[in-house]
Amino acid sequence: MIETTQMTISVPDTLSSLLDKWVTIQEREQFVMDALLERLLLLEQSEVVAETAGSWKDQDYPHLINDEAIEQWITDLRSGLSYA
């Protein structure tokens, strides 16, 4: 079984009303956990994007220089051709 920690949070009345409108009491805990996890994963993803910004160099991928080239690369990839 997963260890858990009980948390108490306060939310604005408008947010509480929306939660009441769309989520049953029985579903509320799972809904809040899912929403929290989704938001935390987005934060983590944003951090990774920021850390890797600038790592793509156009000169390293001349076969992907424009939209048409990318479409051709996808077509070739799907047909089994390799650029390695």
mmCIF file as gemmi writes it, N, C-alpha and C atoms, coordinates in Angstrom:
data_model
loop_
_atom_site.group_PDB
_atom_site.id
_atom_site.type_symbol
_atom_site.label_atom_id
_atom_site.label_alt_id
_atom_site.label_comp_id
_atom_site.label_asym_id
_atom_site.label_entity_id
_atom_site.label_seq_id
_atom_site.pdbx_PDB_ins_code
_atom_site.Cartn_x
_atom_site.Cartn_y
_atom_site.Cartn_z
_atom_site.occupancy
_atom_site.B_iso_or_equiv
_atom_site.pdbx_formal_charge
_atom_site.auth_seq_id
_atom_site.auth_asym_id
_atom_site.pdbx_PDB_model_num
ATOM 1 N N . MET Axp A 1 ? 0.844 -1.188 0 1 0 ? 1 A 1
ATOM 2 C CA . MET Axp A 1 ? 0 0 0 1 0 ? 1 A 1
ATOM 3 C C . MET Axp A 1 ? 0.885 1.246 0 1 0 ? 1 A 1
ATOM 4 N N . ILE Axp A 2 ? 0.448 2.258 -0.706 1 0 ? 2 A 1
ATOM 5 C CA . ILE Axp A 2 ? 1.186 3.511 -0.796 1 0 ? 2 A 1
ATOM 6 C C . ILE Axp A 2 ? 1.016 4.288 0.499 1 0 ? 2 A 1
ATOM 7 N N . GLU Axp A 3 ? 2.117 4.795 1.011 1 0 ? 3 A 1
ATOM 8 C CA . GLU Axp A 3 ? 2.037 5.651 2.193 1 0 ? 3 A 1
ATOM 9 C C . GLU Axp A 3 ? 1.404 6.98 1.807 1 0 ? 3 A 1
ATOM 10 N N . THR Axp A 4 ? 0.601 7.526 2.699 1 0 ? 4 A 1
ATOM 11 C CA . THR Axp A 4 ? -0.073 8.785 2.42 1 0 ? 4 A 1
ATOM 12 C C . THR Axp A 4 ? 0.155 9.778 3.551 1 0 ? 4 A 1
ATOM 13 N N . THR Axp A 5 ? -0.038 11.04 3.216 1 0 ? 5 A 1
ATOM 14 C CA . THR Axp A 5 ? 0.019 12.126 4.182 1 0 ? 5 A 1
ATOM 15 C C . THR Axp A 5 ? -1.274 12.911 4.066 1 0 ? 5 A 1
ATOM 16 N N . GLN Axp A 6 ? -1.905 13.157 5.179 1 0 ? 6 A 1
ATOM 17 C CA . GLN Axp A 6 ? -3.127 13.938 5.158 1 0 ? 6 A 1
ATOM 18 C C . GLN Axp A 6 ? -2.77 15.416 5.086 1 0 ? 6 A 1
ATOM 19 N N . MET Axp A 7 ? -3.465 16.145 4.195 1 0 ? 7 A 1
ATOM 20 C CA . MET Axp A 7 ? -3.227 17.573 4.018 1 0 ? 7 A 1
ATOM 21 C C . MET Axp A 7 ? -4.553 18.308 4.162 1 0 ? 7 A 1
ATOM 22 N N . THR Axp A 8 ? -4.491 19.481 4.702 1 0 ? 8 A 1
ATOM 23 C CA . THR Axp A 8 ? -5.658 20.348 4.775 1 0 ? 8 A 1
ATOM 24 C C . THR Axp A 8 ? -5.329 21.612 3.998 1 0 ? 8 A 1
ATOM 25 N N . ILE Axp A 9 ? -6.198 21.949 3.043 1 0 ? 9 A 1
ATOM 26 C CA . ILE Axp A 9 ? -5.966 23.159 2.256 1 0 ? 9 A 1
ATOM 27 C C . ILE Axp A 9 ? -7.22 24.022 2.297 1 0 ? 9 A 1
ATOM 28 N N . SER Axp A 10 ? -7.038 25.292 2.113 1 0 ? 10 A 1
ATOM 29 C CA . SER Axp A 10 ? -8.155 26.232 2.004 1 0 ? 10 A 1
ATOM 30 C C . SER Axp A 10 ? -8.207 26.722 0.567 1 0 ? 10 A 1
ATOM 31 N N . VAL Axp A 11 ? -9.406 26.799 0.035 1 0 ? 11 A 1
ATOM 32 C CA . VAL Axp A 11 ? -9.591 27.282 -1.336 1 0 ? 11 A 1
ATOM 33 C C . VAL Axp A 11 ? -10.655 28.373 -1.331 1 0 ? 11 A 1
ATOM 34 N N . PRO Axp A 12 ? -10.628 29.252 -2.32 1 0 ? 12 A 1
ATOM 35 C CA . PRO Axp A 12 ? -11.675 30.277 -2.409 1 0 ? 12 A 1
ATOM 36 C C . PRO Axp A 12 ? -13.054 29.62 -2.575 1 0 ? 12 A 1
ATOM 37 N N . ASP Axp A 13 ? -14.074 30.291 -2.089 1 0 ? 13 A 1
ATOM 38 C CA . ASP Axp A 13 ? -15.446 29.764 -2.182 1 0 ? 13 A 1
ATOM 39 C C . ASP Axp A 13 ? -15.842 29.461 -3.624 1 0 ? 13 A 1
ATOM 40 N N . THR Axp A 14 ? -15.402 30.305 -4.553 1 0 ? 14 A 1
ATOM 41 C CA . THR Axp A 14 ? -15.769 30.076 -5.956 1 0 ? 14 A 1
ATOM 42 C C . THR Axp A 14 ? -15.185 28.76 -6.466 1 0 ? 14 A 1
ATOM 43 N N . LEU Axp A 15 ? -13.965 28.448 -6.068 1 0 ? 15 A 1
ATOM 44 C CA . LEU Axp A 15 ? -13.345 27.19 -6.48 1 0 ? 15 A 1
ATOM 45 C C . LEU Axp A 15 ? -14.056 26.01 -5.828 1 0 ? 15 A 1
ATOM 46 N N . SER Axp A 16 ? -14.402 26.158 -4.57 1 0 ? 16 A 1
ATOM 47 C CA . SER Axp A 16 ? -15.138 25.107 -3.866 1 0 ? 16 A 1
ATOM 48 C C . SER Axp A 16 ? -16.487 24.854 -4.529 1 0 ? 16 A 1
ATOM 49 N N . SER Axp A 17 ? -17.166 25.91 -4.937 1 0 ? 17 A 1
ATOM 50 C CA . SER Axp A 17 ? -18.465 25.772 -5.612 1 0 ? 17 A 1
ATOM 51 C C . SER Axp A 17 ? -18.32 25.038 -6.94 1 0 ? 17 A 1
ATOM 52 N N . LEU Axp A 18 ? -17.283 25.37 -7.682 1 0 ? 18 A 1
ATOM 53 C CA . LEU Axp A 18 ? -17.052 24.678 -8.952 1 0 ? 18 A 1
ATOM 54 C C . LEU Axp A 18 ? -16.754 23.2 -8.717 1 0 ? 18 A 1
ATOM 55 N N . LEU Axp A 19 ? -15.964 22.912 -7.723 1 0 ? 19 A 1
ATOM 56 C CA . LEU Axp A 19 ? -15.653 21.52 -7.392 1 0 ? 19 A 1
ATOM 57 C C . LEU Axp A 19 ? -16.939 20.78 -7.025 1 0 ? 19 A 1
ATOM 58 N N . ASP Axp A 20 ? -17.776 21.396 -6.201 1 0 ? 20 A 1
ATOM 59 C CA . ASP Axp A 20 ? -19.052 20.789 -5.824 1 0 ? 20 A 1
ATOM 60 C C . ASP Axp A 20 ? -19.939 20.54 -7.039 1 0 ? 20 A 1
ATOM 61 N N . LYS Axp A 21 ? -19.914 21.47 -7.985 1 0 ? 21 A 1
ATOM 62 C CA . LYS Axp A 21 ? -20.764 21.357 -9.176 1 0 ? 21 A 1
ATOM 63 C C . LYS Axp A 21 ? -20.35 20.191 -10.063 1 0 ? 21 A 1
ATOM 64 N N . TRP Axp A 22 ? -19.037 19.968 -10.237 1 0 ? 22 A 1
ATOM 65 C CA . TRP Axp A 22 ? -18.549 19.022 -11.228 1 0 ? 22 A 1
ATOM 66 C C . TRP Axp A 22 ? -18.044 17.694 -10.67 1 0 ? 22 A 1
ATOM 67 N N . VAL Axp A 23 ? -17.76 17.628 -9.381 1 0 ? 23 A 1
ATOM 68 C CA . VAL Axp A 23 ? -17.139 16.422 -8.822 1 0 ? 23 A 1
ATOM 69 C C . VAL Axp A 23 ? -17.931 15.979 -7.594 1 0 ? 23 A 1
ATOM 70 N N . THR Axp A 24 ? -18.311 14.703 -7.585 1 0 ? 24 A 1
ATOM 71 C CA . THR Axp A 24 ? -19.042 14.201 -6.421 1 0 ? 24 A 1
ATOM 72 C C . THR Axp A 24 ? -18.103 14.098 -5.224 1 0 ? 24 A 1
ATOM 73 N N . ILE Axp A 25 ? -18.697 14.055 -4.054 1 0 ? 25 A 1
ATOM 74 C CA . ILE Axp A 25 ? -17.904 13.941 -2.828 1 0 ? 25 A 1
ATOM 75 C C . ILE Axp A 25 ? -17.048 12.674 -2.868 1 0 ? 25 A 1
ATOM 76 N N . GLN Axp A 26 ? -17.592 11.592 -3.402 1 0 ? 26 A 1
ATOM 77 C CA . GLN Axp A 26 ? -16.868 10.331 -3.475 1 0 ? 26 A 1
ATOM 78 C C . GLN Axp A 26 ? -15.651 10.419 -4.408 1 0 ? 26 A 1
ATOM 79 N N . GLU Axp A 27 ? -15.73 11.268 -5.416 1 0 ? 27 A 1
ATOM 80 C CA . GLU Axp A 27 ? -14.648 11.398 -6.395 1 0 ? 27 A 1
ATOM 81 C C . GLU Axp A 27 ? -13.66 12.499 -6.054 1 0 ? 27 A 1
ATOM 82 N N . ARG Axp A 28 ? -13.983 13.312 -5.076 1 0 ? 28 A 1
ATOM 83 C CA . ARG Axp A 28 ? -13.226 14.532 -4.809 1 0 ? 28 A 1
ATOM 84 C C . ARG Axp A 28 ? -11.748 14.279 -4.499 1 0 ? 28 A 1
ATOM 85 N N . GLU Axp A 29 ? -11.445 13.347 -3.618 1 0 ? 29 A 1
ATOM 86 C CA . GLU Axp A 29 ? -10.052 13.111 -3.239 1 0 ? 29 A 1
ATOM 87 C C . GLU Axp A 29 ? -9.212 12.709 -4.449 1 0 ? 29 A 1
ATOM 88 N N . GLN Axp A 30 ? -9.738 11.775 -5.265 1 0 ? 30 A 1
ATOM 89 C CA . GLN Axp A 30 ? -8.999 11.341 -6.449 1 0 ? 30 A 1
ATOM 90 C C . GLN Axp A 30 ? -8.858 12.479 -7.456 1 0 ? 30 A 1
ATOM 91 N N . PHE Axp A 31 ? -9.917 13.271 -7.597 1 0 ? 31 A 1
ATOM 92 C CA . PHE Axp A 31 ? -9.875 14.394 -8.527 1 0 ? 31 A 1
ATOM 93 C C . PHE Axp A 31 ? -8.786 15.392 -8.135 1 0 ? 31 A 1
ATOM 94 N N . VAL Axp A 32 ? -8.728 15.739 -6.868 1 0 ? 32 A 1
ATOM 95 C CA . VAL Axp A 32 ? -7.729 16.697 -6.398 1 0 ? 32 A 1
ATOM 96 C C . VAL Axp A 32 ? -6.328 16.118 -6.558 1 0 ? 32 A 1
ATOM 97 N N . MET Axp A 33 ? -6.154 14.834 -6.248 1 0 ? 33 A 1
ATOM 98 C CA . MET Axp A 33 ? -4.828 14.219 -6.429 1 0 ? 33 A 1
ATOM 99 C C . MET Axp A 33 ? -4.42 14.221 -7.902 1 0 ? 33 A 1
ATOM 100 N N . ASP Axp A 34 ? -5.357 13.905 -8.795 1 0 ? 34 A 1
ATOM 101 C CA . ASP Axp A 34 ? -5.058 13.905 -10.235 1 0 ? 34 A 1
ATOM 102 C C . ASP Axp A 34 ? -4.69 15.304 -10.718 1 0 ? 34 A 1
ATOM 103 N N . ALA Axp A 35 ? -5.462 16.307 -10.263 1 0 ? 35 A 1
ATOM 104 C CA . ALA Axp A 35 ? -5.189 17.689 -10.673 1 0 ? 35 A 1
ATOM 105 C C . ALA Axp A 35 ? -3.829 18.15 -10.162 1 0 ? 35 A 1
ATOM 106 N N . LEU Axp A 36 ? -3.526 17.807 -8.935 1 0 ? 36 A 1
ATOM 107 C CA . LEU Axp A 36 ? -2.239 18.178 -8.347 1 0 ? 36 A 1
ATOM 108 C C . LEU Axp A 36 ? -1.089 17.506 -9.095 1 0 ? 36 A 1
ATOM 109 N N . LEU Axp A 37 ? -1.235 16.228 -9.371 1 0 ? 37 A 1
ATOM 110 C CA . LEU Axp A 37 ? -0.193 15.508 -10.105 1 0 ? 37 A 1
ATOM 111 C C . LEU Axp A 37 ? 0 16.098 -11.499 1 0 ? 37 A 1
ATOM 112 N N . GLU Axp A 38 ? -1.099 16.389 -12.183 1 0 ? 38 A 1
ATOM 113 C CA . GLU Axp A 38 ? -1.011 16.972 -13.522 1 0 ? 38 A 1
ATOM 114 C C . GLU Axp A 38 ? -0.25 18.296 -13.494 1 0 ? 38 A 1
ATOM 115 N N . ARG Axp A 39 ? -0.565 19.139 -12.54 1 0 ? 39 A 1
ATOM 116 C CA . ARG Axp A 39 ? 0.103 20.441 -12.438 1 0 ? 39 A 1
ATOM 117 C C . ARG Axp A 39 ? 1.582 20.288 -12.093 1 0 ? 39 A 1
ATOM 118 N N . LEU Axp A 40 ? 1.905 19.363 -11.193 1 0 ? 40 A 1
ATOM 119 C CA . LEU Axp A 40 ? 3.308 19.13 -10.826 1 0 ? 40 A 1
ATOM 120 C C . LEU Axp A 40 ? 4.11 18.574 -11.999 1 0 ? 40 A 1
ATOM 121 N N . LEU Axp A 41 ? 3.497 17.694 -12.781 1 0 ? 41 A 1
ATOM 122 C CA . LEU Axp A 41 ? 4.184 17.172 -13.964 1 0 ? 41 A 1
ATOM 123 C C . LEU Axp A 41 ? 4.435 18.278 -14.987 1 0 ? 41 A 1
ATOM 124 N N . LEU Axp A 42 ? 3.496 19.215 -15.124 1 0 ? 42 A 1
ATOM 125 C CA . LEU Axp A 42 ? 3.704 20.356 -16.019 1 0 ? 42 A 1
ATOM 126 C C . LEU Axp A 42 ? 4.847 21.234 -15.538 1 0 ? 42 A 1
ATOM 127 N N . LEU Axp A 43 ? 4.933 21.447 -14.227 1 0 ? 43 A 1
ATOM 128 C CA . LEU Axp A 43 ? 6.052 22.222 -13.682 1 0 ? 43 A 1
ATOM 129 C C . LEU Axp A 43 ? 7.381 21.534 -13.955 1 0 ? 43 A 1
ATOM 130 N N . GLU Axp A 44 ? 7.398 20.224 -13.761 1 0 ? 44 A 1
ATOM 131 C CA . GLU Axp A 44 ? 8.615 19.459 -14.013 1 0 ? 44 A 1
ATOM 132 C C . GLU Axp A 44 ? 8.989 19.522 -15.495 1 0 ? 44 A 1
ATOM 133 N N . GLN Axp A 45 ? 7.997 19.388 -16.365 1 0 ? 45 A 1
ATOM 134 C CA . GLN Axp A 45 ? 8.244 19.462 -17.8 1 0 ? 45 A 1
ATOM 135 C C . GLN Axp A 45 ? 8.767 20.84 -18.188 1 0 ? 45 A 1
ATOM 136 N N . SER Axp A 46 ? 8.207 21.889 -17.618 1 0 ? 46 A 1
ATOM 137 C CA . SER Axp A 46 ? 8.677 23.245 -17.911 1 0 ? 46 A 1
ATOM 138 C C . SER Axp A 46 ? 10.133 23.43 -17.504 1 0 ? 46 A 1
ATOM 139 N N . GLU Axp A 47 ? 10.504 22.843 -16.376 1 0 ? 47 A 1
ATOM 140 C CA . GLU Axp A 47 ? 11.885 22.936 -15.921 1 0 ? 47 A 1
ATOM 141 C C . GLU Axp A 47 ? 12.829 22.227 -16.892 1 0 ? 47 A 1
ATOM 142 N N . VAL Axp A 48 ? 12.437 21.056 -17.372 1 0 ? 48 A 1
ATOM 143 C CA . VAL Axp A 48 ? 13.264 20.315 -18.324 1 0 ? 48 A 1
ATOM 144 C C . VAL Axp A 48 ? 13.397 21.092 -19.632 1 0 ? 48 A 1
ATOM 145 N N . VAL Axp A 49 ? 12.3 21.673 -20.087 1 0 ? 49 A 1
ATOM 146 C CA . VAL Axp A 49 ? 12.346 22.475 -21.32 1 0 ? 49 A 1
ATOM 147 C C . VAL Axp A 49 ? 13.305 23.642 -21.144 1 0 ? 49 A 1
ATOM 148 N N . ALA Axp A 50 ? 13.231 24.316 -20.011 1 0 ? 50 A 1
ATOM 149 C CA . ALA Axp A 50 ? 14.125 25.454 -19.759 1 0 ? 50 A 1
ATOM 150 C C . ALA Axp A 50 ? 15.587 25.006 -19.695 1 0 ? 50 A 1
ATOM 151 N N . GLU Axp A 51 ? 15.826 23.868 -19.075 1 0 ? 51 A 1
ATOM 152 C CA . GLU Axp A 51 ? 17.204 23.366 -18.953 1 0 ? 51 A 1
ATOM 153 C C . GLU Axp A 51 ? 17.798 22.945 -20.294 1 0 ? 51 A 1
ATOM 154 N N . THR Axp A 52 ? 16.95 22.498 -21.215 1 0 ? 52 A 1
ATOM 155 C CA . THR Axp A 52 ? 17.457 22 -22.497 1 0 ? 52 A 1
ATOM 156 C C . THR Axp A 52 ? 17.308 23.009 -23.629 1 0 ? 52 A 1
ATOM 157 N N . ALA Axp A 53 ? 16.8 24.186 -23.334 1 0 ? 53 A 1
ATOM 158 C CA . ALA Axp A 53 ? 16.636 25.213 -24.365 1 0 ? 53 A 1
ATOM 159 C C . ALA Axp A 53 ? 17.973 25.499 -25.028 1 0 ? 53 A 1
ATOM 160 N N . GLY Axp A 54 ? 17.951 25.534 -26.34 1 0 ? 54 A 1
ATOM 161 C CA . GLY Axp A 54 ? 19.168 25.839 -27.088 1 0 ? 54 A 1
ATOM 162 C C . GLY Axp A 54 ? 20.01 24.619 -27.432 1 0 ? 54 A 1
ATOM 163 N N . SER Axp A 55 ? 19.583 23.431 -27.009 1 0 ? 55 A 1
ATOM 164 C CA . SER Axp A 55 ? 20.386 22.24 -27.28 1 0 ? 55 A 1
ATOM 165 C C . SER Axp A 55 ? 20.239 21.77 -28.726 1 0 ? 55 A 1
ATOM 166 N N . TRP Axp A 56 ? 19.167 22.17 -29.394 1 0 ? 56 A 1
ATOM 167 C CA . TRP Axp A 56 ? 18.946 21.817 -30.8 1 0 ? 56 A 1
ATOM 168 C C . TRP Axp A 56 ? 19.701 22.803 -31.673 1 0 ? 56 A 1
ATOM 169 N N . LYS Axp A 57 ? 20.554 22.315 -32.504 1 0 ? 57 A 1
ATOM 170 C CA . LYS Axp A 57 ? 21.31 23.15 -33.441 1 0 ? 57 A 1
ATOM 171 C C . LYS Axp A 57 ? 20.9 22.782 -34.867 1 0 ? 57 A 1
ATOM 172 N N . ASP Axp A 58 ? 20.445 23.773 -35.644 1 0 ? 58 A 1
ATOM 173 C CA . ASP Axp A 58 ? 19.986 23.505 -37.004 1 0 ? 58 A 1
ATOM 174 C C . ASP Axp A 58 ? 21.046 22.815 -37.842 1 0 ? 58 A 1
ATOM 175 N N . GLN Axp A 59 ? 22.305 23.187 -37.659 1 0 ? 59 A 1
ATOM 176 C CA . GLN Axp A 59 ? 23.362 22.588 -38.464 1 0 ? 59 A 1
ATOM 177 C C . GLN Axp A 59 ? 23.535 21.088 -38.177 1 0 ? 59 A 1
ATOM 178 N N . ASP Axp A 60 ? 23.059 20.626 -37.025 1 0 ? 60 A 1
ATOM 179 C CA . ASP Axp A 60 ? 23.14 19.203 -36.711 1 0 ? 60 A 1
ATOM 180 C C . ASP Axp A 60 ? 22.04 18.396 -37.4 1 0 ? 60 A 1
ATOM 181 N N . TYR Axp A 61 ? 21.024 19.076 -37.917 1 0 ? 61 A 1
ATOM 182 C CA . TYR Axp A 61 ? 19.874 18.41 -38.525 1 0 ? 61 A 1
ATOM 183 C C . TYR Axp A 61 ? 19.499 19.083 -39.849 1 0 ? 61 A 1
ATOM 184 N N . PRO Axp A 62 ? 20.414 19.075 -40.825 1 0 ? 62 A 1
ATOM 185 C CA . PRO Axp A 62 ? 20.124 19.763 -42.089 1 0 ? 62 A 1
ATOM 186 C C . PRO Axp A 62 ? 18.937 19.154 -42.836 1 0 ? 62 A 1
ATOM 187 N N . HIS Axp A 63 ? 18.647 17.895 -42.569 1 0 ? 63 A 1
ATOM 188 C CA . HIS Axp A 63 ? 17.52 17.25 -43.247 1 0 ? 63 A 1
ATOM 189 C C . HIS Axp A 63 ? 16.168 17.67 -42.64 1 0 ? 63 A 1
ATOM 190 N N . LEU Axp A 64 ? 16.181 18.519 -41.603 1 0 ? 64 A 1
ATOM 191 C CA . LEU Axp A 64 ? 14.943 18.994 -40.978 1 0 ? 64 A 1
ATOM 192 C C . LEU Axp A 64 ? 14.879 20.52 -41.001 1 0 ? 64 A 1
ATOM 193 N N . ILE Axp A 65 ? 15.364 21.141 -42.073 1 0 ? 65 A 1
ATOM 194 C CA . ILE Axp A 65 ? 15.547 22.583 -42.133 1 0 ? 65 A 1
ATOM 195 C C . ILE Axp A 65 ? 14.24 23.362 -42.314 1 0 ? 65 A 1
ATOM 196 N N . ASN Axp A 66 ? 13.19 22.722 -42.89 1 0 ? 66 A 1
ATOM 197 C CA . ASN Axp A 66 ? 11.917 23.427 -43.091 1 0 ? 66 A 1
ATOM 198 C C . ASN Axp A 66 ? 10.763 22.418 -43.032 1 0 ? 66 A 1
ATOM 199 N N . ASP Axp A 67 ? 9.54 22.928 -43.143 1 0 ? 67 A 1
ATOM 200 C CA . ASP Axp A 67 ? 8.362 22.063 -43.02 1 0 ? 67 A 1
ATOM 201 C C . ASP Axp A 67 ? 8.349 20.947 -44.058 1 0 ? 67 A 1
ATOM 202 N N . GLU Axp A 68 ? 8.697 21.282 -45.288 1 0 ? 68 A 1
ATOM 203 C CA . GLU Axp A 68 ? 8.69 20.272 -46.344 1 0 ? 68 A 1
ATOM 204 C C . GLU Axp A 68 ? 9.718 19.176 -46.059 1 0 ? 68 A 1
ATOM 205 N N . ALA Axp A 69 ? 10.872 19.563 -45.58 1 0 ? 69 A 1
ATOM 206 C CA . ALA Axp A 69 ? 11.915 18.586 -45.26 1 0 ? 69 A 1
ATOM 207 C C . ALA Axp A 69 ? 11.478 17.69 -44.103 1 0 ? 69 A 1
ATOM 208 N N . ILE Axp A 70 ? 10.797 18.28 -43.133 1 0 ? 70 A 1
ATOM 209 C CA . ILE Axp A 70 ? 10.316 17.489 -42.003 1 0 ? 70 A 1
ATOM 210 C C . ILE Axp A 70 ? 9.263 16.49 -42.464 1 0 ? 70 A 1
ATOM 211 N N . GLU Axp A 71 ? 8.347 16.939 -43.324 1 0 ? 71 A 1
ATOM 212 C CA . GLU Axp A 71 ? 7.332 16.034 -43.861 1 0 ? 71 A 1
ATOM 213 C C . GLU Axp A 71 ? 7.979 14.892 -44.638 1 0 ? 71 A 1
ATOM 214 N N . GLN Axp A 72 ? 9.025 15.196 -45.417 1 0 ? 72 A 1
ATOM 215 C CA . GLN Axp A 72 ? 9.718 14.156 -46.164 1 0 ? 72 A 1
ATOM 216 C C . GLN Axp A 72 ? 10.405 13.185 -45.214 1 0 ? 72 A 1
ATOM 217 N N . TRP Axp A 73 ? 11.011 13.699 -44.157 1 0 ? 73 A 1
ATOM 218 C CA . TRP Axp A 73 ? 11.68 12.859 -43.167 1 0 ? 73 A 1
ATOM 219 C C . TRP Axp A 73 ? 10.676 11.901 -42.515 1 0 ? 73 A 1
ATOM 220 N N . ILE Axp A 74 ? 9.481 12.419 -42.188 1 0 ? 74 A 1
ATOM 221 C CA . ILE Axp A 74 ? 8.454 11.567 -41.585 1 0 ? 74 A 1
ATOM 222 C C . ILE Axp A 74 ? 8.021 10.485 -42.567 1 0 ? 74 A 1
ATOM 223 N N . THR Axp A 75 ? 7.817 10.87 -43.825 1 0 ? 75 A 1
ATOM 224 C CA . THR Axp A 75 ? 7.438 9.897 -44.85 1 0 ? 75 A 1
ATOM 225 C C . THR Axp A 75 ? 8.502 8.824 -44.985 1 0 ? 75 A 1
ATOM 226 N N . ASP Axp A 76 ? 9.763 9.242 -45.041 1 0 ? 76 A 1
ATOM 227 C CA . ASP Axp A 76 ? 10.869 8.293 -45.161 1 0 ? 76 A 1
ATOM 228 C C . ASP Axp A 76 ? 10.954 7.394 -43.938 1 0 ? 76 A 1
ATOM 229 N N . LEU Axp A 77 ? 10.768 7.999 -42.767 1 0 ? 77 A 1
ATOM 230 C CA . LEU Axp A 77 ? 10.832 7.234 -41.519 1 0 ? 77 A 1
ATOM 231 C C . LEU Axp A 77 ? 9.763 6.155 -41.505 1 0 ? 77 A 1
ATOM 232 N N . ARG Axp A 78 ? 8.57 6.516 -41.935 1 0 ? 78 A 1
ATOM 233 C CA . ARG Axp A 78 ? 7.476 5.551 -41.962 1 0 ? 78 A 1
ATOM 234 C C . ARG Axp A 78 ? 7.679 4.451 -43 1 0 ? 78 A 1
ATOM 235 N N . SER Axp A 79 ? 8.447 4.755 -44.038 1 0 ? 79 A 1
ATOM 236 C CA . SER Axp A 79 ? 8.708 3.752 -45.075 1 0 ? 79 A 1
ATOM 237 C C . SER Axp A 79 ? 9.951 2.936 -44.787 1 0 ? 79 A 1
ATOM 238 N N . GLY Axp A 80 ? 10.657 3.24 -43.701 1 0 ? 80 A 1
ATOM 239 C CA . GLY Axp A 80 ? 11.796 2.423 -43.289 1 0 ? 80 A 1
ATOM 240 C C . GLY Axp A 80 ? 13.151 2.976 -43.646 1 0 ? 80 A 1
ATOM 241 N N . LEU Axp A 81 ? 13.211 4.167 -44.261 1 0 ? 81 A 1
ATOM 242 C CA . LEU Axp A 81 ? 14.508 4.76 -44.563 1 0 ? 81 A 1
ATOM 243 C C . LEU Axp A 81 ? 15.142 5.312 -43.291 1 0 ? 81 A 1
ATOM 244 N N . SER Axp A 82 ? 16.461 5.385 -43.263 1 0 ? 82 A 1
ATOM 245 C CA . SER Axp A 82 ? 17.148 5.86 -42.06 1 0 ? 82 A 1
ATOM 246 C C . SER Axp A 82 ? 18.08 7.014 -42.393 1 0 ? 82 A 1
ATOM 247 N N . TYR Axp A 83 ? 18.211 7.948 -41.436 1 0 ? 83 A 1
ATOM 248 C CA . TYR Axp A 83 ? 19.122 9.082 -41.587 1 0 ? 83 A 1
ATOM 249 C C . TYR Axp A 83 ? 20.355 8.942 -40.705 1 0 ? 83 A 1
ATOM 250 N N . ALA Axp A 84 ? 20.489 7.813 -40.071 1 0 ? 84 A 1
ATOM 251 C CA . ALA Axp A 84 ? 21.61 7.607 -39.148 1 0 ? 84 A 1
ATOM 252 C C . ALA Axp A 84 ? 22.93 7.492 -39.872 1 0 ? 84 A 1
